[in-house]
Amino acid sequence: MDFSLNGKNVHASTGGVAFDASRPVVVFLHGAGMDHTVWFLQSRWFAYRGRAVLALDFPGHGGSDGPLLSFIEDMADWVAATLDQLGVKQAAVVGHSMGALTAISFAARHPEKARALGLVGAALAMPVSKDLLGAAAADHHDAIDMVNLWGHGFHAGIGGCEWPGVWMTGASEDLLERADKGVLANDLAACNAHQAVADNAAKITCPALVVQGSRDMMTPLKGARALAAAMPKGSIQIVQGAGHMVMIERATETLEALAEAV
């Protein structure tokens, strides 16, 4: 689905079902350098079970026009503006990594619009390594390699995806390579600069579930536990053996967790 917001095209997957704002709305937000396709399985499942789904491409990602947004707060306000544009008063928001930071900021800045949160691969602090930031800023392929290496658990490297025919690390590499120049660097810098997670978490009044891989090297489990504890209605579900890309590595377990939460 494509629609206009402030004169710019926004692309969203609706999970294969026409968007109907009268249904309970679930918004999916992708991580740094990626797009809505990371939510392929989960978005379709919800869409065919009575939810109205919006798996959004952030500005400058996938099928959405730029310019890129360089601050998490701006991404959160953009999500709120998107809902207003489509006549949605309240939604559950599911985000991965950068998308999770955006979901937290969205719920803190627009509490009346947040029905529930699903936070995948998130932590109370999410700094990015200097090596990764530098490689991304230089547009060096090492940045993609680092995201792939650190972003997947051990089993993802040897196969076993629940989606038939999908090579998890290869698909992630291809997705990151398709992004326009500067997208990954912009997103990683936004995550690294964002220091408001703890303050925002304390303001969240809706239920919030953290779904975390036990082998996540980008947002370690300790930080995910701290995030869940910092939210008044926070909880955590740990997916054993999964890495940062848990919604792809363990799609069914992630889906089962989210189905109960949003």
Secondary structure, DSSP 8 states (H G I E B T S, - for coil): -EEEETTEEEEEE-TTS---TTS-EEEEE--TT--GGGGHHHHHHHHTTT-EEEEE--TTSTTS------SHHHHHHHHHHHHHHTT---EEEEEETHHHHHHHHHHHH-GGGEEEEEEES--S-----HHHHHHHHTT-HHHHHHHHHHHS-GGGGG---SSTT--HHHHHHHHHHHS-TTHHHHHHHHHHH---HHHHHHH--S-EEEEEETT-SSS-HHHHHHHHHHSTTEEEEEETT--TTHHHHTHHHHHHHHHHH-
